[in-house]
Amino acid sequence: MKYTRLFTPIEVKPGFVLKNRLMMPAMHHLYTDHGRCTRRFQEYYYARAEGGLALVIVGSCRFDDYGAKDNSMSLRTDDVIPGWKEFTDGMHQRDCKVAVQLYHAGRYVPKRDVPCGGDALAPSAVYSSYTRETAPEMTVAQMREVTENWAAAAVRAQKAGFDAVEILGSAGYLLSQFLSPVTNQRTDQYGGSWENRCRFPLEVIRAVRAAVGPEYPLIFRLGAKDFIPGSNGLAESTAFAKLAQEAGIDLFNVTGGWHETKVPQLPGEVPRGGLTYLSAAIMRAVTVPVIMCNRINDPDVAEETLALGRADIIGMGRPMLADPEFANKAKTGREQEIRHCVACNQGCLANTFFDRPVKCLANGLCGREYELPMKATEAPKYILVAGGGPAGCEFAIRAAQRGHYVTLWEKSDTLGGQLNLAVKCPARYEFASLIAYYRHMLKVLDVNIHYNKALTADAIRPEYFDQVVIATGGAPNHTALPIAPDADQLICTSTEVLEGNVFPGKDVVVIGGSYIGCSVAQHLARRGSLSADQLFYLAAYKGEELSTLETMLNRTDRTVTLIEQGAKLGVGYEPGVAWPTMLDLSRLGVAQWKNSKVKEIHKGGVTVSRTDKEGNVTVTEVPCDTVVVASGVHPDHSLEEALAAKGISVVSIGNARQLGRAISAISAAAELGVTI
């Protein structure tokens, strides 16, 4: 077997043996009902257990009236125990260990969301850029209360059948806040020195250990580096890990920075396995097993991480949203059938930040297992799918898996549609894995694919197919631009740039500041800067001083101006996921003009009318040698209407039906595929 280490059992402690080295860390899904287990929660996790995981940690789980919103799962009171016992029994029936993460967010809870109506709890009264509030300093009595509640919840977890309890001490939550000199500015025995800052977290560990007894497994979720200026790094985290092990921790679950950090932790900006150096450091500091999480979404990366001794166990959160069968597929040599997490954060991180249930771009059925089960059809149909983009491929796969006879027509010579452009943008390379998955699965399922074949109203007759599904994408917007007669040669589209059919010059204007325009502007600025290969070459062989490399990395030889007519840049990004791109634009000096209208494109550049906050208008000349138009698409229903008029059963999905992002197109296609 290729993944020998990944599928070797490990004994964490006597009586707690994991059948392999794959686990799923706690994630806040919003699938519970006022802290109680629901069928949605159960079926979601049961699918991951059936998929071959050795351990699942559920959470975040509240245990008091201050540390989490009411929409978290709860072990606050005894009356919730029976519901969670039913859940853990189901996990055990599926041969999967299950632990629960006991969670206290501290100053991260906005005052409006404190369930009891009081103030959030914090080690010190330090302003939080995350909540934009300042929670008051906890009293020692409140600290005692939190500790007692933490321990009491751990006992409830035991009674509810959980195999272990995880104490959350990462990501800038309460215990992290006590450990950090940035947020802990107390002057009593719980603040100041390193020993004092460790005191409360260690008291929590000891209290939980005393409550559950010496044999019950205890896990600690450890932030190995805060990535916050002036806060803790590897030296502090390794020192604390040693103390935590002495206090009773059996297993460390390692992750990275806080929510406020400007160093990405989860999106595509982080290379696969890019943070495994953190767990490697913890491995050297402790003698108990170590889990590594964050941006490991491929079995090859997981196996190599184990081979290099950087972790004992691999944690995959978002990859298990994308494919609950990940473990089984890797174990049985079907790694090409894995739906990889594409690190977009659109349906997971973005949704939880705004109190919406988790979704997944790669898996349109994520969280809907309870309402959209995959069942074989009792009435197979002959179905024609027009369009091999993400919506068309997704539908074709789901329908074929259920037993329908599917034919797919694609007007170009390749599958993937707009995903082929997305992979050209910075930090979007993971989308290539989704294209590869579609190609492989369509072949495995024997879907009949015809390339260079476009669907027209005259191409088929009603008797050819029982159903036609149109997934041809949107029609390009034709933006009316004032172009001088001598300026046509300056203009190209964002598609032409990303396809590599046009090479813009040194001075570029990008018209349209939606997510498409922002991505193209970032792509062009990056192309004029130091590449990753150049950086490695010059750093490894000491071709330049590190200070020189830093300067080169933060400049570009291309001047880029991004022009948006509206009041906001980045429209179309999911909330909370645009910041790495916007940070990149600023880092590379891309001019970002909002409330700006193009008056004329001429041979020397672009004339722009800009309106400031007070309503004052300024006309500015922007010299350039290339103008890139990023105008997007719009739905086109003409083909659906023409086919329907001929008596053909037809439905449109994706941008052919309603303008949206890939996540909504794939979700709608998956739903249609399992219900048609």
N, C-alpha and C positions, 0 to 999 in steps of 0.2 A: 504494500500500500504506500502511496506517495506521502501521505501525511502521518507518519508513524508516531511522531511525538504528540501531535494534536489529538490523537485518539488513543493515547495511553492513559490509564487511570492514575489518579493521584490521591493519596491519603492526606487530608488536611490535618486531621487529628483522629485518634481512635474513634471509630463509629461514624466518621464523616468522610466518606470516600466518594470522589467524583469519578464518573465513568469515563470522562474524557476531559480535555483541557479547554473546552468552550463554555463560556457562561454569558449571560445577559445582565448588564448592570441595571440599577433602578433608573427609571425615567418617569417623569410626570406626564401622564397621558390624558387626564381628565375623562377617564372612563368610569369613575365611581359615581355614586349618588350620595352626596353628603357624607362621604367617608366610608360608605358601605359597598360591599362587593356587588357587582351587577353581572348579568349574563354577558354583556359586551366585554367586560373586563375578563371574565372567565374564559370565554371562547378565544379571545385574543391570545392570552397566555397559554391556553391549552394547545393552540396551533404551534407555538414555539417549542413547547415541551415535546409534542409529537414529532417535531422537526429534528430532535436528536440532541438538544442541549443537555449538559450535565447539571447546570445550576442556573436558576433565574432568581435575581433579586428584584422584588417588587417595591414600589414606592414612587415618590416620596410618601412617607406615612407620618401623619401628625400624632402627637401624643399629649398636647396641652392646648390651651386656649390662645396662645400667642404666636407660636412658631410657624404657622402655615395657614393658608386659606382653607376655607371649609370644603373646597373642591378636591383637596388631597384625600388619599385614603386615610383611615383613622384607626388607631388602637387606643383611643382616649378613654373608652369606657368598656365595661365587661359585656355589654349587650351586643357588641359587634363581633364577638368571638365566634358564635356559631356560623355566621356567614363566611368568615375567613377560614374556618375549619373545613367547610364544604369545599372551598377553593383549594386548599392545600391537599385535601384528600384526592381531588381530581388531578393535581400535579403529580402526586405520588403514584397514582394509578397509571400515569403516563411515563413512569420511570425517570422523573426529573426532581432533583432537590430544589427547594424553594426557600429563600430567605426574605426578610423584610428590612428595608432601610428606615430607621427611625430618624426623623428629619426635624431640624429646627433652623429656620432661616434667620433668626435674630433680626438685625436691622434691615434685612432685605424685604420684610413684610411691610407694605404701606399701611399707614394708620387706618385707612378706610377698610382694609381687609383683615384687620385683627378681629377674629370671630367674637371675642368677648367685648369688643367696643373700646378697649383700652389702648395703651401705647405699645408699640413694638418693643422688644427687648434688645439691648445692645450693651457691649462691654463698656463703651464710653459714648458720650454725646458728641459724635463726629458726623458731620454731614455726609449723606450718601448720594452720590451722583446717580445711583441706580433707582432709588425711590424719590429723589429730590426732596428728602425730608431728613430731619435729625431726630432720631429716637433718643430718649433719655437713658442715662446710665443705669444699668441694673443694680439693684440692691443685693447684698449678700443673701438676704432672705429669699429674694426671687431666684437667685442662683440655686439655692437649696431646693426650692420648689421644682425648678426645671429638672434638676438631677433626680429627684424622687419620682417625678412623672416619667422620665426617661426609663428608669429602672422598672417602674410598674408596667409600662408598655411592653418592655422586653418579656416580662412574665406572661402577659397576655399573648404575646407572640408564641411563646412556648405552648400555651394552652390551645392556641389556634392551629397548632400543628406545623408551624414554620420550623425548618431545620436549622436555622441560624438567624442571628440578628446582626444587621450592619449599622454601625454608628457613623453618621455623616460628619466628616471633618474636612470638607473640601469646598471649592467653588465660591468661597467668600461667605459661607453660611456661618452660623453662630460660633462653632468651635474654631473655625478659621479666623474669625474676627477676634477671638480672645488671644490666639497665637500671634497675631500680627501687630507690630508696633504702630502701624498706620491707624488701626481702628481701636486698639487697646491702649488708652492713655491714662489708665487708672493709677492711683497713687497708693492703693492698699496692697494686700498680699496677693492680689490677682493681677497686678499690673507692674510695669516697669521692667524688671530684669527678665531674662529668658526663663529662668526657673519659675518666676511668678506667673508669666504668661501661659506656661504649660499647666499650671496648677488646676484650673477648672476643667479643661479637657481630660486630664488624667483622673480627676475626681469622678467625672461622668463614666469613664471606662471602668473604674474600680467599682462604682455603684452598680452598674449593669452586670459586671462579672459576679459580684456578690449576690445579686438578685436571681440570676439564672443558674448559678452553681458552676463548679469547675469543669464539668464535662461538656457543657453546651457551647457550640461553636460561636465565636464572636469575631466579626469582620469590622475593619475600619476603612472607610473611604477617605483616602489621603490625597490632598493636593500637594504634589511634590515640588511645585514652584508656583508662586502666586502670580508671577508676571505683572506685578504692580510695583511701581517705583517706591523704594524704601521698605518694601514688605519682604516676606520670607522667600528664600530660595532653597536649593538642594542641601546646603549645609544645615539649615534649620530643620528641614523635613526629615533628613536622615537621623538627626539627633532625636527628634520627637518620636520617630518610628521605633527606635531602640527603647525609649521610655514606655511607649504604648505596648510594646511586646511584653515588657516586664510587668505592666499593669494588667495583662490578661488577653491581649489580642492574638488571635490564631491565624489570621489571614488579612493581608493588606490589599486593598483595591485602589490602584494608583490612577490618578488623573492629573490634569494640569490646572490652569489658572482660574481666576475669578471672573464673574460676569462683567466687571468693569474693564478688564484687561483689553489693551489694544493689540495684543498678540493673538491672532485667531487660534482657536482650540478645536473647532469642529468642521468648519467649511473646507472647500477644496483648496484654499490657500495652504492648508497643512498637507504636506506630502504623506503618502501612505507610510505608516510606521514612524512618522516624523518626531513623535514624542516618546519613543521607547527608551531613549536614554534616561528618562526620568525613572522608570521602573528598574532599569539596570542599576541605578545608584541605590535605590531602596533595597534591591536584592543583595547588594554588598553590605548593607547595614544590619539586616535582620536574618534570623535563622528559620522563620516561618515562611510559608508560600506567599507569592506575590502575584496579583492579577495586574495586567496592563490593559487600559482602555484608550480610546480616542484614535480615530482614523486608521483603524485596522479593519478593512472591509473585504479582505481577500485571503483565502486559505494559504496561499504561498507566503504572504507577508506574515501571517500568524505562525506558520511552521518555522520560518526563518527566525522570527523573534524568539521562539523557544530554543531553536538550535544554537543561537548566539548567547543563550543564558540571560536574556534581558527580562524574562518573566517566566513564571511557572504555569500560568493560566492566562488565556486570552479572553478579554471582555469585549463583546460586540453589542452595542445598543442599537444604533440606527441601522446597521446592516441586518438586524433581525426584524426591523420594520419592513425592510425591502424584501426579505426572503425568509420566512419562518422555517423553510426546509434547508437552510444553509448547511447545517451540520450533516444531515443525512446525505445531501448531495456531494459534499466534500468527501465523506467517508466512503461512498460507493463509486468514486471515480467520475462523478457527473458535475465536476466543477464548472464546466461550460454552461450548465443549466442554472447557475446561480444568478439571481438578480442582485447586482451589486448596489449598495448605497452610492448615490452619485454626489454626496456631500453638498447638496444644495441648501439644506436646512429650511426649505420652504414650507413643508407641511408639518415638521416636527418642532424645531426650536421656535420658529416664527409663531406657530399656533399657540404653544404653551405660554409664551410671553404675553399673549393677548387673550388668554383664557378661552381658547378654542381647542376642542379635542384634536389629538394628533392625527395627522394623515401622512402619506408618503408618496412622493412623486413617482418613484419606481414601482410601487405596489398600490394600485388603485383600490384594493380590497382591504388594506390595512385598517384595523379597527372596525371593519364591517363583516367580519367572519360570522358573527351571530345572525346577521340579516341577509347575507348574500353567500350562502355556502356553495361550494363548487360541486355540482351534481351532474351526472351524465344525463344528457337529454333523452327523452322518450320519443321524440319526433325529429330525427335528423333532417336538416334542411341543406339545400345547395345555396351557398351564400357567396356573393361577389363583393369583395372589398375594393373600393377604388381609393388608392393612396397608400403608400408605404411609409408614412411618417409615424410618429409615436402612437397616435390614436388608431390608425389603421392596423399597425402591427399588433398593438395590444389587444384590440378586438379580435383579430384573426387568431391569435394564440389562445385566448380564453374560449372562443367559440369552438375551435378545433379540439381543445382539451375535453370539451363536453361531448364530442362526437359529431359535430356538424361537418359537412364537406365544404371546405373553404378554398376559394380562388382569390388571389390578390393581384390587381393590376397596378403597376407603378409607372408613371409617365417618364421617369428618368431611368438611369442605369444602376441605381443603388437605393438601398433602403435607409431609413432614418430621418428623412425630411429635414426639418430645421435643426434637428440635433446635430447634423453634420456641420452646421455653422456654429452652434454653441460650443463644440469642442475646440474651436479655434480661439475662443476667448480665454483670457487668463482665468485660472482656477476652475475651468469647466471641462477639463480633460476627462473626468470620470464619466461624462455622458457617452464617451466612446464604448464603455463597458455595457451600457444599455443597448446601444446599437448592435454590439456583438451578440448580446443575449437574444435580441429579436431575430437576428439572422440565423443563429443556431437553432432556436426553438421552432421557427417556421419550417426549417428543414427536418427536424426531428418529428414534427407533427404532420409532415407530408402535405403542407399547404402548397397549393399549385400557384407558383409565382410567375407572372409575365412582366418583364421589364420593357421599358420604352413603349408602354401601351397606355394611352390615356382613355378614360371613359368619356364617351359622348352619348347624347340622347339616341343617336342612330346606331350605336355599336351593339346593342343587345335587344332581344325580344322578350316579352314577359315569360315565355315558356323556358327560357334558358336557365333562370335562377329563381328560387323561391323568395330571395331577399337580396336587395342591394344596399350596401352600407357605404356612404360617401364620406371619405376622410381625406379629402384632397387639400385641406388647409385653406387659409384665407387668400383672397385676391390682393395683390399689392396695392397700397394706397398710391395715388398719383397726386403728389403735392404740387400745386401750382406755384412755381417759383418765378420771380422776376429775373429773367436771364438775358443779359446783353448778347447781341449777335455773335460776338467774338469769344464767348465764355463757355460754349458747350463742351469743349475739350477738357475743361477743369473739373467737370462734374461726374461723379460715379455714385453707386449705391453701396450701402453697408454690406449687402450680400456679395457684391463683386470684390470688395476688400477682403472679407472673411474667406471667400473661396480662393483667394490668391490670384484673381484675374486682373487686379489693378494694384500697382505699388505706389501709394501716395508719396508725395515729396516731403520736404523738410517742414513746410508750413501748411497746416491742414485746418480746415474748418469743418466741424461735424454739425449738421443741421438736424435737430431733433434730440432732446435730452431725456427721452424715456430710458428704460433699462437697456434697450437696444443701442441707443446712442451712447450711453455711458459705457457700455461694454466695448463698443468699437473705439471710443476715445481712449479707454484704458489699453486696449490691444495695440493701438497705434503708438501710444506713448511708451509702452513696454518694449515694442519692437525697436525703438530708438535708444533704449537704455542697455545696461549691462545684462547679458543673458545669464541664466543659471550655469551653463557650461563655461562661459567666460569667467564667471566668479569663481567656480571651482578650480579652473586651470590657474588663474592668477594667484588665488589664495594658497592652493596646495604646493605650487612651485615657487611661492614667494616672489612672484613677478612684480607685485606692487605692495606697498605698505597697506595695512588694514584700513588706516584712515583714508587713504586714497581710494581704496575699493568702496568704502562707505559713501564717499562723495560721488563716485561714478555710478553707484547703485541708485542714488537718489536724484539723478538728473537724466535728461533725455536729449538726444540730438534733434528731436522733432518738436516743433511748436504746435500745440493742439489747442484749438478754441472750440468749446462746446456751446452751442446756441440753442436755447429753449424758449419758445414763445410763451409758455405758461409760467406759473409762479413757483413751480417745484421741479427739481431734477429727480430722475430715477423713478418716475411713475411706472408702475408695473412690477417693481420689486415687491416681494412679500415684506411686511413690516419686520424690521430688525435684522435683515440679512444683507442690506445694501452697503453697510458701513465699510467692509473691507475694500470694495470698489471705490467708494467715495474717498476713502483715506488714500488709496493709490493715486487717484486723480490729483489730489492736493499735493501728495509727496512728489509727484513728477511735474508739478507746475502747470497742469492743464487748466486753462482759463475756463471758468464755469459761469456762463451768462444766462440768467433767468430773465423773464419779462422782456425778451429781446426778439425783435422781428426783422427778418431779412428784407431789406428794401430793394437791393439789386445785387446780382452776382455778375461781376465784370472781369475782364482779363487780368486786372491787377489784384483782385481779391473780392471781398464782400462788404457791402454797405449795410450797417446794422443800426436799427433804431432801438435804443434801450430806455426803459422806463424805471426810475428809481422808486423808493418807498413813498416818497412824497408826490409822486405823479409827474415829476419832471422828466422830459424826454431829451435824450442826447443821441445825436447821430454820429456813429463811429465807423472808421474805415479799418477793416482787418485784412492786411496783406496775406495772400495765400497762393499756393500753386495747385491745391487740390481742395475740392468741396465734396464731402461725403454726405449723402442724404440718407438718413435713418428714419424712414417714415412709416414702417410697419405695414400691417395688412388689415383687411376688413372681411367679414363673412360674405359669402357669395352663394345665394340659394337658387340660382338659375338652373343648375343641373338637376337638383332635386325636384324642382317644379316641373321640368321637362319630362323627367322619367315618370313622375307621378301621373302626368297627363296621359302617358301611354299605358297606364294601368299596372305599372311595375311597383311592387311593394318596396319602398325606399325610405331610408332614414339617414340623416347627416349627424356626424359627431366631430368633436374637435373644433378648430377654427372655421371649418366649413359650416358649422351650425351657429356657434357663438364665439366671439373673440375672447380669448383667455390664454393662460399660460399652459405649459406642458402638463403641469400637475392636474389641472381641471380636465384637460383633454384625455389624459390617461385614465383618470378616475371614471369619467363618463363611459369611456370605451370598455373598461373592465366590467362596469355594472351591466352594460348592454350585453357583453359577451357571456356573462353567467346567467342572464335572464331570458335571452332570446329563444 
